[in-house]
Amino acid sequence: MLISCFILIAFSGCNSPQKMAKEYVLNAEMPKILFISSPVIYSEFYRPEKLKDSLNYFKPEKIMYFIDETFLNEFSEVYDKNMISAMRDRGFAVFEPDSVASFFSGAENSWQLSLQQVTFEEHRLNYEDEITFDDYSIIWDTVISECQLNVWFELSPVNADSTVPTHMFFSSVSIADDLKGRFVYSWSLGGYDYVYTFTEVEVIDLYFLMATAVLNHSDYLYDFFLNRYLHFSTPVKKTKGVYYKWDRSKQKLLPAGTARFLFL
């Protein structure tokens, strides 16, 4: 059995996904990526229902104030520049439309990644804290704002046979108003008061979302090709249908969970 395993090692039959992933990280020839960025960009505010939340129904939305023409121009410029840099850091040979001739000069293992759509959304979230006693409880609640950045990609093979599909990817990152508080007994009031600090989302936080999205998207793209390699190189019984991510800090293969592109 040991001998047959040694003979078949070239076909990955005796290798675990962990070993195969390390082999990929160390030796794989990374794909060529033609990055096309011409997204449709929207901003949306999801107003709470008036009957359920009449106070916040009339509270002005933030997202419409944040997303102006200047921000949108900066978003496209900064996102594209940093996304290209992050993909190159992960080993991809990245080309832009002005170098398309060089991209097509050797199209083997070549893909086109198109940024299709971007939406900035604002939602209102319920925040609630509770202190419980033997026979009663006190609840303090309010509403905070969450800003969300959603992105859609299309990844399509170039000069590949018709069996290789085009993939549609979705990813979302969000940031919310920061509220930290606790119940404190007030002798002057003769009861409990709620003491808190509140830091609301500002436009600078959308740039933080952008930076987070760039790191996520470049990692998710790398993990897509890693999983594709594992799918074709490792027996299904070894991968157990798990979608993996490569943890760059630990240099280890881990289940991706929600840290991945959603396939549409």
Wavefront OBJ file of the C-alpha trace (Angstrom):
o trace
v 0.000 0.000 0.000
v 2.857 2.354 0.865
v 4.557 1.548 -2.455
v 1.432 2.203 -4.507
v 0.944 5.486 -2.670
v 4.495 6.506 -3.561
v 3.942 5.621 -7.221
v 0.762 7.675 -7.421
v 2.047 10.742 -5.605
v 2.567 12.550 -8.895
v -1.187 12.294 -9.435
v -1.914 13.727 -5.979
v -3.819 10.645 -4.861
v -1.966 10.451 -1.543
v -1.665 14.171 -0.952
v -3.915 16.026 1.432
v -5.514 19.344 0.451
v -3.062 21.028 2.846
v -0.063 19.625 0.975
v -1.579 20.396 -2.390
v -2.301 23.963 -1.323
v 1.304 24.489 -0.227
v 2.458 23.086 -3.550
v 0.178 25.549 -5.328
v 1.370 28.516 -3.246
v 5.032 27.684 -3.845
v 4.989 26.505 -7.446
v 1.844 27.526 -9.298
v 2.085 29.661 -12.405
v -0.519 32.279 -11.621
v -3.112 33.265 -14.228
v -2.921 36.381 -16.366
v -5.724 38.800 -15.494
v -7.103 41.520 -17.752
v -8.774 43.893 -15.278
v -11.675 45.907 -16.686
v -13.281 48.485 -14.402
v -16.292 50.373 -15.713
v -18.927 49.730 -13.047
v -22.401 51.116 -12.693
v -22.396 52.798 -9.260
v -25.535 53.283 -7.170
v -26.284 54.601 -3.708
v -29.380 53.494 -1.802
v -30.959 54.434 1.518
v -33.339 51.904 3.018
v -35.662 54.049 5.097
v -37.289 52.282 8.075
v -41.023 51.726 8.045
v -42.824 54.840 9.276
v -45.298 52.961 11.472
v -42.535 50.987 13.196
v -39.982 53.777 13.561
v -41.520 57.212 13.036
v -38.605 59.051 14.682
v -35.902 57.600 12.426
v -38.135 57.679 9.379
v -37.532 61.427 9.188
v -33.870 61.270 10.223
v -31.745 62.444 7.252
v -29.818 59.725 5.475
v -26.018 59.839 5.488
v -25.252 57.914 2.341
v -26.707 60.489 -0.023
v -24.582 63.168 1.631
v -21.411 61.063 1.426
v -21.716 59.841 -2.153
v -21.117 62.850 -4.379
v -19.348 63.168 -7.725
v -15.976 63.873 -6.124
v -16.180 60.745 -3.977
v -17.240 58.563 -6.914
v -14.309 59.759 -9.029
v -11.902 59.121 -6.175
v -13.461 55.734 -5.496
v -12.876 54.502 -9.043
v -9.321 55.794 -9.136
v -8.257 54.596 -5.684
v -10.061 51.234 -5.815
v -8.675 50.316 -9.249
v -5.109 51.303 -8.366
v -5.099 49.387 -5.090
v -6.911 46.354 -6.508
v -4.349 46.003 -9.288
v -1.507 46.352 -6.775
v -3.064 43.769 -4.408
v -3.599 41.256 -7.229
v 0.034 41.629 -8.285
v 1.146 41.127 -4.674
v -0.677 37.784 -4.787
v 1.203 36.703 -7.884
v -1.245 37.523 -10.677
v 0.085 39.018 -13.900
v -2.346 41.931 -14.212
v -3.024 43.880 -17.399
v -5.157 46.954 -17.997
v -7.053 47.880 -21.169
v -4.162 50.024 -22.439
v -1.905 46.939 -22.440
v -4.425 44.550 -23.978
v -2.078 43.678 -26.883
v 0.508 42.317 -24.449
v -2.209 40.415 -22.610
v -3.366 38.601 -25.757
v 0.167 37.851 -26.936
v 0.156 34.716 -24.776
v -3.360 33.909 -23.699
v -2.862 30.514 -22.047
v -4.328 30.488 -18.529
v -5.706 33.978 -19.100
v -8.855 35.480 -17.626
v -10.777 38.727 -17.805
v -11.986 40.170 -14.479
v -14.648 42.848 -14.934
v -15.910 45.058 -12.150
v -19.583 45.225 -13.127
v -21.508 47.060 -10.429
v -20.977 48.844 -7.127
v -23.623 49.918 -4.639
v -23.294 51.933 -1.454
v -26.214 51.252 0.880
v -27.345 52.643 4.201
v -29.483 50.588 6.553
v -30.855 51.346 9.994
v -30.118 48.742 12.662
v -31.756 48.253 16.045
v -29.344 48.493 18.982
v -30.571 47.055 22.283
v -29.033 46.483 25.706
v -30.713 44.892 28.716
v -30.095 44.508 32.434
v -32.018 41.733 34.182
v -33.032 41.374 37.821
v -34.888 38.608 39.621
v -38.372 39.742 38.668
v -37.942 42.399 35.989
v -35.590 43.784 33.378
v -34.719 47.186 31.934
v -34.201 47.628 28.203
v -32.473 50.535 26.495
v -32.687 50.706 22.729
v -32.021 53.015 19.814
v -31.297 52.877 16.100
v -27.882 53.171 14.436
v -26.811 53.446 10.804
v -24.877 50.837 8.839
v -23.124 51.640 5.553
v -22.503 48.781 3.153
v -20.325 48.440 0.055
v -21.505 45.762 -2.392
v -19.542 44.713 -5.469
v -20.302 42.435 -8.443
v -17.592 40.900 -10.639
v -17.584 38.811 -13.790
v -14.652 36.443 -14.324
v -14.448 34.893 -17.769
v -11.804 32.669 -19.408
v -9.946 33.915 -22.479
v -9.277 31.560 -25.407
v -10.554 28.626 -23.360
v -12.693 25.750 -24.521
v -16.452 26.093 -24.167
v -16.573 23.852 -21.075
v -14.968 26.553 -18.903
v -17.795 28.735 -17.548
v -18.009 32.450 -16.878
v -18.350 33.153 -13.156
v -20.341 35.914 -11.469
v -19.075 36.941 -8.020
v -20.604 39.061 -5.257
v -18.955 40.506 -2.162
v -20.129 42.828 0.612
v -18.426 44.710 3.451
v -20.061 47.019 5.985
v -19.371 49.402 8.839
v -21.820 50.773 11.413
v -22.066 53.577 13.952
v -20.103 52.568 17.048
v -22.070 52.632 20.285
v -20.614 51.364 23.571
v -22.616 51.691 26.763
v -23.610 50.272 30.131
v -26.281 50.655 32.792
v -25.244 52.785 35.772
v -27.301 53.296 38.921
v -28.108 56.965 39.519
v -28.847 57.943 43.132
v -30.251 61.285 41.995
v -32.704 59.574 39.643
v -33.385 56.695 42.004
v -32.884 54.190 39.189
v -30.658 53.074 36.375
v -29.352 55.364 33.675
v -27.677 54.285 30.443
v -24.253 55.826 29.865
v -22.695 55.469 26.435
v -20.241 56.799 23.880
v -21.312 57.161 20.275
v -19.156 57.508 17.163
v -21.087 57.814 13.947
v -19.979 56.666 10.517
v -18.314 59.428 8.519
v -17.254 59.681 4.907
v -13.676 58.671 5.809
v -15.073 55.314 6.929
v -16.172 54.612 3.352
v -12.512 54.798 2.343
v -11.805 52.249 5.079
v -14.529 50.062 3.544
v -12.833 50.456 0.178
v -9.456 49.361 1.592
v -11.072 46.367 3.295
v -12.861 45.422 0.077
v -9.610 45.519 -1.924
v -7.882 43.111 0.476
v -10.925 40.829 0.522
v -11.400 40.787 -3.245
v -7.752 40.077 -4.056
v -7.668 37.271 -1.461
v -10.981 35.844 -2.682
v -9.731 35.821 -6.272
v -6.572 33.987 -5.196
v -8.673 31.491 -3.231
v -10.916 30.902 -6.248
v -7.977 29.707 -8.338
v -6.564 27.741 -5.395
v -9.885 25.914 -4.972
v -10.062 25.329 -8.694
v -6.630 23.706 -8.528
v -7.639 21.553 -5.544
v -10.854 20.512 -7.293
v -8.995 19.146 -10.304
v -5.967 17.795 -8.402
v -7.336 16.250 -5.214
v -9.840 13.399 -4.776
v -13.277 14.654 -3.741
v -13.264 12.438 -0.650
v -10.227 14.362 0.612
v -11.641 17.861 0.080
v -15.085 16.758 1.353
v -16.675 19.482 -0.721
v -15.123 22.223 1.448
v -14.318 25.615 -0.080
v -10.958 26.739 1.304
v -9.013 29.933 1.878
v -5.264 30.386 2.159
v -4.398 32.128 5.436
v -1.418 34.250 4.448
v -0.341 35.043 8.029
v -0.422 31.405 9.191
v 0.622 29.966 5.803
v -2.124 27.432 6.232
v -5.187 26.144 4.386
v -8.439 26.725 6.289
v -12.167 26.411 5.524
v -13.256 29.736 4.026
v -16.692 29.886 5.648
v -18.182 33.250 4.660
v -14.758 34.754 3.820
v -15.161 34.218 0.079
v -16.940 35.385 -3.044
v -20.577 34.377 -3.321
v -21.194 32.651 -6.649
v -24.216 33.989 -8.514
l 1 2 3 4 5 6 7 8 9 10 11 12 13 14 15 16 17 18 19 20 21 22 23 24 25 26 27 28 29 30 31 32 33 34 35 36 37 38 39 40 41 42 43 44 45 46 47 48 49 50 51 52 53 54 55 56 57 58 59 60 61 62 63 64 65 66 67 68 69 70 71 72 73 74 75 76 77 78 79 80 81 82 83 84 85 86 87 88 89 90 91 92 93 94 95 96 97 98 99 100 101 102 103 104 105 106 107 108 109 110 111 112 113 114 115 116 117 118 119 120 121 122 123 124 125 126 127 128 129 130 131 132 133 134 135 136 137 138 139 140 141 142 143 144 145 146 147 148 149 150 151 152 153 154 155 156 157 158 159 160 161 162 163 164 165 166 167 168 169 170 171 172 173 174 175 176 177 178 179 180 181 182 183 184 185 186 187 188 189 190 191 192 193 194 195 196 197 198 199 200 201 202 203 204 205 206 207 208 209 210 211 212 213 214 215 216 217 218 219 220 221 222 223 224 225 226 227 228 229 230 231 232 233 234 235 236 237 238 239 240 241 242 243 244 245 246 247 248 249 250 251 252 253 254 255 256 257 258 259 260 261 262 263 264
